[in-house]
Amino acid sequence: MNLNKSWTQITVASNLRFHRDELDLTQKEVAKLTGVSYRLIQEIESGTGNPTLETLFKIAFAFKISVKDLLSLSYLRIAKGDTEFLDRYKASFKSERTAVGLRNLEGVILWGNKSAEKINGGISFQNGPVDMIESLSGDGAGLLRNQMAAEKNGFAYPYTMARKNPKTGEIIFLRCHPTLILASKGRSPAFISVYLSSILEDCEANYFEYCSRLMSVIYSK
């Protein structure tokens, strides 16, 4: 996938492909269902099309989703095996300046890069799984449990989490952007990829780069 394409083109292309596959539809069937030309559907899905807002509404209505679902990166599906995905993920984000982590549906961090360790107060994510439920206070643990319950039902929305710095005792406020990484078959998430930023810093600009890199991990051959 060409990472130089605009954020909107890349995201809409990925989401159109994902939801079309979920409904087991061909591009021609999507064109017939939406009233959008077959050629434009091809262009949108390849990341070269520039759909109007009206076109996005038509696609969203046909798929029974919101336009927001086409414009935000909430779901990706592993093309091959879980192990290969995990290896590619680690390699892609190891030196990333943005804080990125991968957890399961039980709140266990399977891996996080150095930036994720730093923003979490120095917790090590390099030497094995870390149970975030155990490291959070009562309110924080409850919030994460609610978040995981939503994720198990296929919902992934940004949330804010407060936790105590294990070294200084200071309260850290983190903004979390989760993406459900579905297994190659079925609807159950295999992993949750989380982009982290401090609410005290302007780190959101790196989010688009993170999403592009994550999609590259999924789709690049």
C-alpha positions as CSV (number, residue, x, y, z in Angstrom):
1,M,0.0,0.0,0.0
2,N,1.4,3.4,-1.0
3,L,1.8,5.4,2.2
4,N,2.0,8.7,0.3
5,K,-1.6,8.6,-0.5
6,S,-3.8,10.9,1.5
7,W,-5.0,9.7,4.9
8,T,-8.7,9.8,3.8
9,Q,-8.0,7.8,0.7
10,I,-6.1,5.1,2.6
11,T,-8.6,4.8,5.4
12,V,-11.7,4.7,3.2
13,A,-10.1,2.2,0.9
14,S,-9.3,-0.1,3.9
15,N,-12.8,0.2,5.4
16,L,-14.6,-0.3,2.1
17,R,-12.6,-3.5,1.6
18,F,-13.2,-4.7,5.1
19,H,-17.0,-4.1,5.2
20,R,-17.4,-5.5,1.6
21,D,-15.6,-8.7,2.7
22,E,-17.7,-8.9,5.8
23,L,-20.9,-8.8,3.7
24,D,-19.3,-11.2,1.2
25,L,-20.0,-8.8,-1.7
26,T,-18.1,-8.3,-4.9
27,Q,-17.2,-4.8,-6.1
28,K,-19.9,-5.0,-8.8
29,E,-22.5,-6.0,-6.2
30,V,-21.5,-3.0,-4.1
31,A,-21.9,-0.7,-7.1
32,K,-25.4,-2.1,-7.8
33,L,-26.3,-1.9,-4.1
34,T,-25.1,1.7,-3.7
35,G,-25.8,3.2,-7.0
36,V,-22.2,4.2,-7.3
37,S,-20.4,3.3,-10.5
38,Y,-18.3,0.1,-10.5
39,R,-15.3,2.1,-11.7
40,L,-15.5,4.5,-8.8
41,I,-15.8,1.6,-6.3
42,Q,-12.7,0.1,-7.8
43,E,-10.9,3.5,-7.5
44,I,-12.0,4.1,-4.0
45,E,-10.9,0.6,-2.9
46,S,-7.5,0.9,-4.6
47,G,-6.9,4.2,-2.8
48,T,-6.9,6.4,-5.9
49,G,-10.5,7.5,-5.8
50,N,-11.8,10.8,-4.3
51,P,-15.4,10.0,-3.2
52,T,-17.7,12.9,-2.4
53,L,-19.6,13.0,0.9
54,E,-22.7,12.0,-1.0
55,T,-20.9,8.9,-2.2
56,L,-19.7,8.0,1.3
57,F,-23.3,8.4,2.6
58,K,-24.5,6.0,-0.1
59,I,-21.9,3.4,0.8
60,A,-22.5,3.7,4.5
61,F,-26.3,3.4,4.1
62,A,-25.9,0.3,2.0
63,F,-23.6,-1.3,4.5
64,K,-25.8,-0.2,7.4
65,I,-22.9,1.7,9.1
66,S,-22.1,5.3,9.7
67,V,-19.9,7.6,7.6
68,K,-17.7,7.8,10.6
69,D,-17.1,4.0,10.3
70,L,-15.6,4.7,6.8
71,L,-13.4,7.5,8.0
72,S,-11.9,6.0,11.2
73,L,-9.6,3.1,11.5
74,S,-11.5,0.7,13.8
75,Y,-11.1,-2.7,12.1
76,L,-8.4,-4.5,10.2
77,R,-8.2,-8.2,9.3
78,I,-5.0,-10.3,9.4
79,A,-4.2,-11.5,6.0
80,K,-2.1,-14.4,7.1
81,G,-1.2,-16.0,10.4
82,D,-1.2,-14.4,13.9
83,T,2.5,-15.1,14.5
84,E,3.5,-13.5,11.2
85,F,1.4,-10.5,12.0
86,L,2.9,-10.1,15.4
87,D,6.5,-10.3,14.0
88,R,5.7,-7.7,11.3
89,Y,4.0,-5.5,13.9
90,K,7.0,-5.5,16.2
91,A,9.5,-4.9,13.4
92,S,7.4,-2.0,12.0
93,F,6.9,-0.2,15.3
94,K,10.1,-1.1,17.2
95,S,11.8,2.2,16.4
96,E,8.6,4.2,16.1
97,R,8.6,7.6,17.9
98,T,4.9,7.2,18.7
99,A,3.7,5.1,21.6
100,V,2.2,1.8,20.3
101,G,1.1,-1.4,22.0
102,L,-0.6,-4.6,21.3
103,R,-2.9,-6.3,23.8
104,N,-5.5,-9.1,23.9
105,L,-9.2,-8.9,24.9
106,E,-8.3,-9.7,28.5
107,G,-6.3,-6.5,29.1
108,V,-2.9,-8.2,28.8
109,I,-0.2,-6.2,26.9
110,L,1.5,-8.6,24.6
111,W,4.1,-6.1,23.3
112,G,4.8,-2.4,23.4
113,N,7.5,-0.3,21.9
114,K,10.0,1.9,23.9
115,S,7.7,5.0,23.5
116,A,4.8,3.0,25.0
117,E,7.0,2.1,28.0
118,K,8.1,5.7,28.5
119,I,4.5,7.1,28.4
120,N,3.4,4.5,30.8
121,G,5.9,5.5,33.4
122,G,8.7,3.1,32.6
123,I,6.7,-0.2,32.6
124,S,8.6,-2.8,30.6
125,F,6.7,-4.3,27.7
126,Q,9.7,-5.9,26.0
127,N,10.2,-8.9,28.4
128,G,6.8,-10.6,28.3
129,P,3.1,-10.0,28.8
130,V,1.9,-7.3,31.3
131,D,-1.6,-7.4,32.9
132,M,-2.8,-3.9,32.7
133,I,-5.8,-4.7,34.9
134,E,-3.5,-5.4,37.8
135,S,-1.5,-2.2,37.3
136,L,-4.5,0.1,37.3
137,S,-6.4,1.6,40.1
138,G,-10.1,0.6,40.8
139,D,-11.6,3.2,38.4
140,G,-9.0,2.7,35.7
141,A,-9.4,-1.1,35.9
142,G,-13.2,-0.7,35.6
143,L,-12.9,1.6,32.6
144,L,-10.6,-0.9,30.9
145,R,-13.0,-3.8,31.6
146,N,-15.9,-1.8,30.1
147,Q,-13.7,-1.0,27.1
148,M,-12.8,-4.7,26.6
149,A,-16.5,-5.7,26.8
150,A,-17.3,-3.2,24.0
151,E,-14.4,-4.6,21.9
152,K,-15.6,-8.1,22.3
153,N,-18.8,-6.9,20.7
154,G,-17.0,-5.3,17.9
155,F,-16.9,-1.7,19.1
156,A,-13.6,0.3,19.1
157,Y,-13.7,3.9,20.1
158,P,-11.0,6.3,21.5
159,Y,-11.0,6.5,25.3
160,T,-9.0,8.2,28.1
161,M,-7.3,6.2,30.8
162,A,-5.8,7.4,34.1
163,R,-3.2,5.4,35.8
164,K,-0.5,6.0,38.5
165,N,3.2,6.3,37.5
166,P,4.7,3.3,39.3
167,K,7.9,5.2,40.0
168,T,6.7,8.7,41.1
169,G,3.1,8.0,42.1
170,E,2.0,10.8,39.7
171,I,-1.3,10.3,37.9
172,I,-0.8,9.8,34.1
173,F,-3.7,10.6,31.7
174,L,-3.5,8.7,28.4
175,R,-5.5,9.0,25.3
176,C,-6.0,5.6,23.7
177,H,-7.0,4.9,20.1
178,P,-7.8,1.1,19.7
179,T,-8.0,-0.8,16.4
180,L,-9.5,-4.3,16.4
181,I,-7.2,-6.7,14.6
182,L,-9.5,-9.6,13.5
183,A,-8.2,-13.1,12.9
184,S,-8.0,-14.2,9.2
185,K,-11.3,-16.0,9.7
186,G,-14.3,-15.2,11.9
187,R,-15.4,-12.1,13.7
188,S,-13.4,-12.4,16.9
189,P,-10.6,-9.9,17.5
190,A,-7.2,-11.6,17.7
191,F,-5.4,-8.5,18.9
192,I,-6.1,-4.9,19.9
193,S,-3.6,-2.4,18.5
194,V,-3.5,0.8,20.6
195,Y,-2.0,4.1,19.8
196,L,-1.2,6.1,23.0
197,S,-0.6,9.7,23.6
198,S,-0.6,12.0,26.7
199,I,-3.5,14.3,27.0
200,L,-1.0,16.9,28.1
201,E,1.0,16.8,24.9
202,D,0.0,17.3,21.2
203,C,0.8,13.8,19.9
204,E,-2.3,13.3,17.8
205,A,-0.4,14.5,14.6
206,N,1.4,11.2,14.6
207,Y,-1.8,9.2,14.6
208,F,-2.3,9.3,10.9
209,E,1.3,8.0,10.3
210,Y,0.6,5.2,12.8
211,C,-2.6,4.2,10.9
212,S,-0.8,4.2,7.6
213,R,2.0,2.0,9.0
214,L,-0.5,-0.4,10.6
215,M,-2.4,-0.8,7.4
216,S,1.0,-1.5,5.7
217,V,1.7,-4.2,8.2
218,I,-1.7,-5.8,7.3
219,Y,-1.7,-5.4,3.5
220,S,2.0,-5.4,2.3
221,K,3.1,-8.6,0.7
